[in-house]
Every structure is written in C-alpha cells, then in structure tokens.
Amino acid sequence: MSDLFTNWLGQLLLLVIVTGVVWGCRRLLKHHWPQSLVLIDFWPPLLIIFTHYLTLQATESSIVPYEMLSLMILGIGVTILEVIQRGEILYGRFFRLYWRVCDLITILVYLIALGCYVIAKVGP
C-alpha cells in the first residue's frame, strides 16, 4: 500500500481506482446522487497526499504546508469576495465555489510536483 502513495505510477493507479469506484457509485445511485457533485470533487485529499510524497522525494522537503496555507488564504479571499459581490454569504454557493477552486489548485500543484519529480530524477 505504501508503494501506491510513494510511487508516481502507483499514485496515478490509485487515482484511477478511486475514479472507477466513484463512477460505479454514481451509476448505481443514479437518482440519489447529488447533481452538483462531480468526479474531481473526490481528488483533492488524495492529490495533497501525493504531492507531499512527490515533493519529499524530489526536494527533501514538502510543499504541502504552503499549499494548505494558500488554500486557507483562498478561503478568506472567497469569503470577502462573496460579501463584497453579494452582500451576504450563501453557504452552498460559497462551499461549491471554494471546493471547485481547491480542485483546480490541487491538480495544478500536483502536476507541478510531478514535473519537479521527473526533472529531479532525470536531471544530472
């Protein structure tokens, strides 16, 4: 199991397995599945763990604390933006917007970490 987290190929395999399980559950629970819940909503916790292991192997330090700090600052920013734009905070709208932006950020940071890992292993 530890190879699935530490090896980039195992990480992608685990992501494919989670994707298959989510698709299966969505297909099984057609009418009871929330329409606003999409596949990439399940990826950020896994991608944060994968980013931790990749950056530890590439640079001997983890970038995850900085990623978490940026996600916290993003939450504050989205809250302020909602208050300025709408004059109120609607929890459903806020959490959906925040989580979707977190999805994009974690995917981007994981791809950057994967690129750094490949460069570190291929480089001199």
C-alpha atoms as an extended CHARMM CRD file, in Angstrom:
* protein
*
       124  EXT
         1         1  MET       CA              0.0000000000        0.0000000000        0.0000000000  PROA      1               0.0000000000
         2         2  SER       CA              2.8520000000        2.3920000000        0.6970000000  PROA      2               0.0000000000
         3         3  ASP       CA              4.0410000000        1.9720000000       -2.9080000000  PROA      3               0.0000000000
         4         4  LEU       CA              0.7420000000        3.3750000000       -4.0930000000  PROA      4               0.0000000000
         5         5  PHE       CA              1.4370000000        6.6060000000       -2.2210000000  PROA      5               0.0000000000
         6         6  THR       CA              5.1750000000        6.9700000000       -2.8180000000  PROA      6               0.0000000000
         7         7  ASN       CA              5.4810000000        5.8780000000       -6.4380000000  PROA      7               0.0000000000
         8         8  TRP       CA              4.0330000000        8.2490000000       -9.0460000000  PROA      8               0.0000000000
         9         9  LEU       CA              2.7500000000        5.3700000000      -11.1560000000  PROA      9               0.0000000000
        10        10  GLY       CA              1.0450000000        3.9010000000       -8.0850000000  PROA      10              0.0000000000
        11        11  GLN       CA             -0.4600000000        7.2940000000       -7.3380000000  PROA      11              0.0000000000
        12        12  LEU       CA             -1.9830000000        7.5050000000      -10.7950000000  PROA      12              0.0000000000
        13        13  LEU       CA             -3.2340000000        3.9210000000      -10.4550000000  PROA      13              0.0000000000
        14        14  LEU       CA             -4.8770000000        4.7420000000       -7.1210000000  PROA      14              0.0000000000
        15        15  LEU       CA             -6.4680000000        7.8270000000       -8.6840000000  PROA      15              0.0000000000
        16        16  VAL       CA             -7.8590000000        5.6600000000      -11.4950000000  PROA      16              0.0000000000
        17        17  ILE       CA             -9.2270000000        3.1720000000       -8.9360000000  PROA      17              0.0000000000
        18        18  VAL       CA            -10.9350000000        5.9470000000       -6.9480000000  PROA      18              0.0000000000
        19        19  THR       CA            -12.3420000000        7.3390000000      -10.1950000000  PROA      19              0.0000000000
        20        20  GLY       CA            -13.7540000000        3.9260000000      -11.1000000000  PROA      20              0.0000000000
        21        21  VAL       CA            -15.3320000000        3.4810000000       -7.6750000000  PROA      21              0.0000000000
        22        22  VAL       CA            -16.9300000000        6.9380000000       -7.8220000000  PROA      22              0.0000000000
        23        23  TRP       CA            -18.2610000000        6.2950000000      -11.3300000000  PROA      23              0.0000000000
        24        24  GLY       CA            -19.6470000000        2.9470000000      -10.1730000000  PROA      24              0.0000000000
        25        25  CYS       CA            -21.3540000000        4.5190000000       -7.1570000000  PROA      25              0.0000000000
        26        26  ARG       CA            -22.7520000000        7.2970000000       -9.3130000000  PROA      26              0.0000000000
        27        27  ARG       CA            -24.1240000000        4.8030000000      -11.8030000000  PROA      27              0.0000000000
        28        28  LEU       CA            -25.5610000000        2.6200000000       -9.0350000000  PROA      28              0.0000000000
        29        29  LEU       CA            -27.1950000000        5.5480000000       -7.2170000000  PROA      29              0.0000000000
        30        30  LYS       CA            -28.4850000000        7.3580000000      -10.3330000000  PROA      30              0.0000000000
        31        31  HSD       CA            -31.4690000000        9.1080000000       -8.7990000000  PROA      31              0.0000000000
        32        32  HSD       CA            -29.9840000000        9.6370000000       -5.3460000000  PROA      32              0.0000000000
        33        33  TRP       CA            -26.6180000000       11.0570000000       -6.4690000000  PROA      33              0.0000000000
        34        34  PRO       CA            -26.3340000000       14.8450000000       -5.9680000000  PROA      34              0.0000000000
        35        35  GLN       CA            -26.1990000000       16.5150000000       -9.3890000000  PROA      35              0.0000000000
        36        36  SER       CA            -23.6830000000       19.1430000000       -8.2680000000  PROA      36              0.0000000000
        37        37  LEU       CA            -21.1850000000       16.5060000000       -7.0780000000  PROA      37              0.0000000000
        38        38  VAL       CA            -18.6560000000       15.7540000000       -9.8150000000  PROA      38              0.0000000000
        39        39  LEU       CA            -15.7500000000       13.3530000000      -10.0600000000  PROA      39              0.0000000000
        40        40  ILE       CA            -12.9030000000       15.7700000000       -9.3550000000  PROA      40              0.0000000000
        41        41  ASP       CA            -14.5070000000       16.7240000000       -6.0430000000  PROA      41              0.0000000000
        42        42  PHE       CA            -13.0480000000       13.4950000000       -4.6340000000  PROA      42              0.0000000000
        43        43  TRP       CA             -9.4730000000       14.0980000000       -5.8140000000  PROA      43              0.0000000000
        44        44  PRO       CA             -8.0620000000       16.9200000000       -3.6130000000  PROA      44              0.0000000000
        45        45  PRO       CA             -7.3880000000       14.8870000000       -0.4440000000  PROA      45              0.0000000000
        46        46  LEU       CA             -5.5610000000       12.2520000000       -2.4740000000  PROA      46              0.0000000000
        47        47  LEU       CA             -3.6700000000       14.8040000000       -4.5370000000  PROA      47              0.0000000000
        48        48  ILE       CA             -2.4850000000       16.6140000000       -1.4150000000  PROA      48              0.0000000000
        49        49  ILE       CA             -1.0710000000       13.3470000000       -0.0110000000  PROA      49              0.0000000000
        50        50  PHE       CA              0.5020000000       12.5020000000       -3.3760000000  PROA      50              0.0000000000
        51        51  THR       CA              2.0530000000       15.9720000000       -3.6280000000  PROA      51              0.0000000000
        52        52  HSD       CA              3.5800000000       15.5010000000       -0.1860000000  PROA      52              0.0000000000
        53        53  TYR       CA              5.3210000000       12.2630000000       -1.1800000000  PROA      53              0.0000000000
        54        54  LEU       CA              6.4670000000       13.5510000000       -4.5760000000  PROA      54              0.0000000000
        55        55  THR       CA              7.9800000000       16.7430000000       -3.1840000000  PROA      55              0.0000000000
        56        56  LEU       CA              9.6770000000       14.8230000000       -0.3780000000  PROA      56              0.0000000000
        57        57  GLN       CA             11.3520000000       12.5800000000       -2.9270000000  PROA      57              0.0000000000
        58        58  ALA       CA             12.3070000000       15.4210000000       -5.2730000000  PROA      58              0.0000000000
        59        59  THR       CA             13.4370000000       18.1330000000       -2.8510000000  PROA      59              0.0000000000
        60        60  GLU       CA             13.6930000000       16.5130000000        0.6150000000  PROA      60              0.0000000000
        61        61  SER       CA             11.0510000000       18.9290000000        1.8930000000  PROA      61              0.0000000000
        62        62  SER       CA              7.3040000000       19.0570000000        1.4290000000  PROA      62              0.0000000000
        63        63  ILE       CA              5.3860000000       21.8260000000       -0.2860000000  PROA      63              0.0000000000
        64        64  VAL       CA              2.0930000000       20.7560000000        1.3120000000  PROA      64              0.0000000000
        65        65  PRO       CA              2.2150000000       23.2430000000        4.2290000000  PROA      65              0.0000000000
        66        66  TYR       CA              2.4880000000       26.0760000000        1.7190000000  PROA      66              0.0000000000
        67        67  GLU       CA             -0.3110000000       24.5750000000       -0.3480000000  PROA      67              0.0000000000
        68        68  MET       CA             -2.5530000000       24.3450000000        2.7240000000  PROA      68              0.0000000000
        69        69  LEU       CA             -1.7220000000       27.9330000000        3.6850000000  PROA      69              0.0000000000
        70        70  SER       CA             -2.6270000000       29.0990000000        0.1880000000  PROA      70              0.0000000000
        71        71  LEU       CA             -5.9370000000       27.2000000000        0.3810000000  PROA      71              0.0000000000
        72        72  MET       CA             -6.7100000000       28.9100000000        3.6880000000  PROA      72              0.0000000000
        73        73  ILE       CA             -5.9320000000       32.3200000000        2.2360000000  PROA      73              0.0000000000
        74        74  LEU       CA             -8.0990000000       31.4100000000       -0.7410000000  PROA      74              0.0000000000
        75        75  GLY       CA            -10.9840000000       30.6710000000        1.6400000000  PROA      75              0.0000000000
        76        76  ILE       CA            -10.6340000000       34.0810000000        3.2380000000  PROA      76              0.0000000000
        77        77  GLY       CA            -10.4590000000       35.6940000000       -0.1900000000  PROA      77              0.0000000000
        78        78  VAL       CA            -13.5570000000       33.8830000000       -1.4710000000  PROA      78              0.0000000000
        79        79  THR       CA            -15.4230000000       34.8890000000        1.6860000000  PROA      79              0.0000000000
        80        80  ILE       CA            -14.5060000000       38.5570000000        1.2410000000  PROA      80              0.0000000000
        81        81  LEU       CA            -15.3570000000       38.3750000000       -2.4550000000  PROA      81              0.0000000000
        82        82  GLU       CA            -18.7880000000       36.9010000000       -1.7130000000  PROA      82              0.0000000000
        83        83  VAL       CA            -19.5160000000       39.6110000000        0.8710000000  PROA      83              0.0000000000
        84        84  ILE       CA            -18.4370000000       42.4200000000       -1.4560000000  PROA      84              0.0000000000
        85        85  GLN       CA            -20.1750000000       40.9940000000       -4.5060000000  PROA      85              0.0000000000
        86        86  ARG       CA            -23.4350000000       39.7360000000       -2.9940000000  PROA      86              0.0000000000
        87        87  GLY       CA            -23.6110000000       41.4080000000        0.3990000000  PROA      87              0.0000000000
        88        88  GLU       CA            -24.1390000000       38.0450000000        2.0860000000  PROA      88              0.0000000000
        89        89  ILE       CA            -22.5710000000       34.6120000000        2.3160000000  PROA      89              0.0000000000
        90        90  LEU       CA            -24.6670000000       31.7650000000        0.9880000000  PROA      90              0.0000000000
        91        91  TYR       CA            -23.0410000000       28.6210000000        2.3440000000  PROA      91              0.0000000000
        92        92  GLY       CA            -23.9580000000       26.3460000000       -0.5460000000  PROA      92              0.0000000000
        93        93  ARG       CA            -22.6090000000       28.7360000000       -3.1420000000  PROA      93              0.0000000000
        94        94  PHE       CA            -19.5150000000       29.5500000000       -1.0790000000  PROA      94              0.0000000000
        95        95  PHE       CA            -18.5280000000       25.9410000000       -0.4190000000  PROA      95              0.0000000000
        96        96  ARG       CA            -19.1450000000       24.8890000000       -4.0240000000  PROA      96              0.0000000000
        97        97  LEU       CA            -17.0450000000       27.7670000000       -5.3740000000  PROA      97              0.0000000000
        98        98  TYR       CA            -14.3120000000       27.2400000000       -2.7840000000  PROA      98              0.0000000000
        99        99  TRP       CA            -14.1160000000       23.4890000000       -3.3330000000  PROA      99              0.0000000000
       100       100  ARG       CA            -14.0060000000       23.8040000000       -7.1280000000  PROA      100             0.0000000000
       101       101  VAL       CA            -11.1590000000       26.3170000000       -6.9380000000  PROA      101             0.0000000000
       102       102  CYS       CA             -9.4050000000       23.9810000000       -4.4780000000  PROA      102             0.0000000000
       103       103  ASP       CA             -9.8380000000       21.1920000000       -7.0380000000  PROA      103             0.0000000000
       104       104  LEU       CA             -8.0660000000       23.2500000000       -9.6710000000  PROA      104             0.0000000000
       105       105  ILE       CA             -5.2880000000       24.3710000000       -7.3520000000  PROA      105             0.0000000000
       106       106  THR       CA             -4.5410000000       20.8710000000       -6.0470000000  PROA      106             0.0000000000
       107       107  ILE       CA             -4.4730000000       19.4590000000       -9.5870000000  PROA      107             0.0000000000
       108       108  LEU       CA             -2.1220000000       22.2360000000      -10.7000000000  PROA      108             0.0000000000
       109       109  VAL       CA              0.1910000000       21.8130000000       -7.6790000000  PROA      109             0.0000000000
       110       110  TYR       CA              0.2610000000       18.0330000000       -8.1840000000  PROA      110             0.0000000000
       111       111  LEU       CA              1.1980000000       18.4170000000      -11.8380000000  PROA      111             0.0000000000
       112       112  ILE       CA              3.9610000000       20.8720000000      -10.8850000000  PROA      112             0.0000000000
       113       113  ALA       CA              5.2130000000       18.4530000000       -8.2100000000  PROA      113             0.0000000000
       114       114  LEU       CA              5.1580000000       15.5920000000      -10.7140000000  PROA      114             0.0000000000
       115       115  GLY       CA              7.1310000000       17.7170000000      -13.1610000000  PROA      115             0.0000000000
       116       116  CYS       CA              9.6900000000       18.5940000000      -10.4670000000  PROA      116             0.0000000000
       117       117  TYR       CA              9.9740000000       14.9290000000       -9.5310000000  PROA      117             0.0000000000
       118       118  VAL       CA             10.6240000000       13.9020000000      -13.1410000000  PROA      118             0.0000000000
       119       119  ILE       CA             13.1750000000       16.6940000000      -13.5920000000  PROA      119             0.0000000000
       120       120  ALA       CA             14.9320000000       15.7090000000      -10.3310000000  PROA      120             0.0000000000
       121       121  LYS       CA             15.1500000000       12.0440000000      -11.3360000000  PROA      121             0.0000000000
       122       122  VAL       CA             16.1700000000       12.6390000000      -14.9590000000  PROA      122             0.0000000000
       123       123  GLY       CA             18.4790000000       15.5890000000      -14.3090000000  PROA      123             0.0000000000
       124       124  PRO       CA             22.2010000000       15.3720000000      -13.5160000000  PROA      124             0.0000000000
